[in-house]
């Protein structure tokens, strides 16, 4: 007797690469298998954007990049990320927030852009780097959850 997988759509997972000026966002598909870039926004607009987004799309969890240094200590950006998460939880309390290590995502984003053949001017687009970083955070998060039942 053949064995079939039945895929049940779920809410999306949104990853957030928070920065003091700009914030990159990525969203999973409804099967929570693939990360796609969503947008990059001025950081002050992110919570409003997400408030509107969750009205249109079901979201299971927000994954926020956890800024750490090489020695595993929080980076100086951590205080800004924590303030952002506190505000996000206050405005959208029904969606849980998880942190995920974001070390090397900017380096990986630049590498992906280079390997993807983007011209130098496009690789210097910091908004694009932030969005790609959010995609990397989300894809790594999805991979980490893949075989955990």
C-alpha positions in Angstrom: 0.0 0.0 0.0 1.5 3.3 -1.0 2.3 6.0 1.6 1.1 9.5 0.9 2.0 12.7 2.6 -0.9 15.1 3.2 0.3 18.7 3.5 -2.0 20.9 5.6 -1.5 24.7 5.0 -0.5 26.6 8.2 0.1 30.1 9.0 3.2 31.8 7.7 6.3 32.4 9.7 7.7 35.9 9.5 11.4 36.6 10.1 12.6 40.0 11.1 16.2 41.2 10.7 15.9 44.3 12.9 18.3 47.2 12.5 18.2 50.7 14.0 17.5 52.3 10.6 16.1 49.5 8.4 14.5 46.2 9.0 14.4 43.3 6.5 11.4 41.0 6.5 10.9 37.5 5.1 7.9 35.2 5.0 7.5 31.5 4.7 5.0 29.8 2.4 1.9 28.3 4.0 3.6 24.9 4.2 6.4 26.5 6.2 9.1 25.1 3.9 10.4 28.0 1.8 11.5 31.5 2.9 10.8 34.4 0.6 11.9 38.0 0.9 9.0 40.3 1.9 10.4 43.8 2.1 12.7 46.2 3.8 11.2 49.0 5.8 12.4 51.9 7.9 12.4 50.3 11.4 9.8 52.7 12.8 7.3 51.4 10.3 7.7 47.6 10.9 5.1 47.1 13.7 2.4 48.9 11.7 3.3 46.9 8.6 3.0 43.7 10.5 -0.2 44.7 12.2 -1.7 45.1 8.7 -0.1 42.0 7.4 -1.6 39.7 10.1 -5.0 41.0 9.2 -4.7 39.6 5.7 -2.5 36.5 6.3 -2.4 34.0 9.1 0.9 34.1 10.9 2.1 31.4 13.4 5.2 33.0 14.7 7.6 36.0 14.4 11.3 35.0 14.3 13.5 37.8 15.2 17.2 37.8 14.5 19.2 37.5 17.7 22.3 39.8 17.5 25.2 38.0 19.1 29.0 38.5 19.0 31.4 35.8 18.2 31.9 35.1 22.0 28.1 34.4 22.2 27.5 37.6 24.1 24.7 39.9 23.0 25.8 42.6 20.6 25.2 46.3 21.2 22.1 46.1 18.9 20.4 43.7 21.4 18.9 46.6 23.5 17.2 47.9 20.4 16.0 44.5 19.3 14.6 43.9 22.8 12.8 47.2 22.8 11.3 46.4 19.3 10.2 42.9 20.5 8.5 44.4 23.6 6.6 46.9 21.3 5.7 44.1 18.8 4.4 41.9 21.6 2.3 44.8 23.0 0.7 45.6 19.6 0.3 42.0 18.4 0.2 39.9 21.5 -1.5 36.9 19.9 1.5 35.9 17.8 4.5 34.4 19.7 8.0 35.7 19.1 11.1 33.6 18.9 14.7 34.6 18.6 17.1 33.0 16.2 20.9 33.5 16.0 21.6 36.0 13.1 25.4 35.8 13.2 26.9 35.8 9.7 23.7 36.5 7.9 24.9 39.8 6.4 28.1 38.0 5.2 26.0 35.2 3.8 23.7 37.7 2.1 26.6 39.5 0.4 28.0 36.1 -0.7 24.6 35.1 -2.1 24.4 38.4 -4.0 27.9 37.9 -5.4 27.2 34.3 -6.4 23.9 35.4 -7.9 25.7 37.7 -10.2 24.3 41.0 -8.9 26.3 44.0 -10.1 28.3 45.9 -7.5 25.8 48.8 -7.3 23.0 46.3 -6.4 25.2 44.5 -3.9 25.7 47.9 -2.1 21.9 48.3 -1.6 21.7 47.9 2.1 17.9 47.4 2.0 18.4 44.4 -0.2 21.1 43.0 2.1 18.7 43.4 5.0 15.9 41.5 3.2 18.2 38.7 2.1 19.5 38.5 5.7 15.9 38.0 6.8 15.4 35.3 4.2 18.6 33.5 5.5 17.4 33.8 9.1 14.0 32.3 8.2 15.4 29.5 6.0 17.8 28.5 8.7 15.0 28.6 11.3 12.8 26.4 9.0 15.6 23.9 8.5 16.2 23.7 12.2 12.5 22.8 12.7 12.2 20.4 9.8 12.8 17.1 11.5 11.5 17.9 15.0 8.1 16.4 15.6 
